Amino acid sequence: MLVCPAFPENGRTVYQGHLFVRDKLLSESGMQNHPLTPMRDPDLRRVLARQTDWPVSHLTSSDLGKEPDVMLDAAQDRCMIIADAITNDDLLAIGRAAKNRKLVVGGSGIALGLPANFGSDHRNGAWHGHDGKAVVLSGSCSIATREQVETFKAKAPSRELAAADIMEDRVSLQELVEWTLQQDTAPLLYSSAEPEVVAAAQDKYGKEESSEAVERLFANLAAALSQSGVSRIVVAGGETSGAVVSGVSAQTLEIGPRIAAGVPALKVAENELLLALKSGNFGGPDFFREALTVLGSPSGAKS
């Protein structure tokens, strides 16, 4: 199985089996404080070795300049292969080499080299956005998302969903829906908090219990909002995105135009709901406004 979480355009590179976030090792990038999956070891070979009894091998950056497909074909079937990737050209080489692999795992960057294997030019088809009622939901506590929250709060109505309030049943789903619908512009509902605040809540209520309660609220909130007429939802956070997709019962997502590196506009095929789903550290400071603009434009163009 080929594994590569690199995305150079977003500053994620793999070199000598270690994951970097721009010029910092993963363990020094802020991800060491992730509330659910703290990453304190940047060596992907060690990380994987602790989770599987399969051998873990390494496809180096120098190997990519030779014949990576030959190396992959020679690898045993029950084997994890960590692939270095420093540039988009590396991802294209990995994509070509993975043509005959049964399973490829990694960040969205690895998909750059895959469409050609199926005769696709990976260009977007027709996109039809709309300017319906919108909301921003943020559950990520990453450094980038906290900056995005602060930027958007300065321009839009916002409500903080504190873990303590959620755990002690002081949050009313119906009241949040009514408040959201009353706003003239897209509001922000967020549980994003500083690492020490998150740690204190986890110590008091339990790590899994508090995390599950927050994501359950976002799932229920997304479902209730979409059923109440909200037709554009921007989401920050990987676990939060999963909760929202589950909450709105999305089975098929149509991929639209790019909002930011690694973040496309999406349409739920079953009900025309528009989504922007992003990992915590993706996007620039003004990502929420940019995402709303793309989702609200018939052509997907930013204003």
Secondary structure, 3 states (H helix, E strand, C coil): CEEECCEHHHCEEEECCEEEECCEEHHHCCHHHCCCCCCCCCEHHHHHHCCCCCCEEEECHHHHCCCHHHHHHHCCCCCEEEECECCHHHHHHHHHHCCCCCCEEECHHHHHHCHHHHCCCCCCCCCCCCCCCEEEEECCCCHHHHHHHHHHHCCCCEEECCHHHHHCCCCCHHHHHHHHHHCCCCCEEECCCCHHHHHHHHHHHCHHHHHHHHHHHHHHHHHHHHHCCCCEEEEECHHHHHHHHHHCCCCCEEEEEEEECCEEEEEECCCCCEEEEECCCCCCCCHHHHHHHHHHCCCCCCC
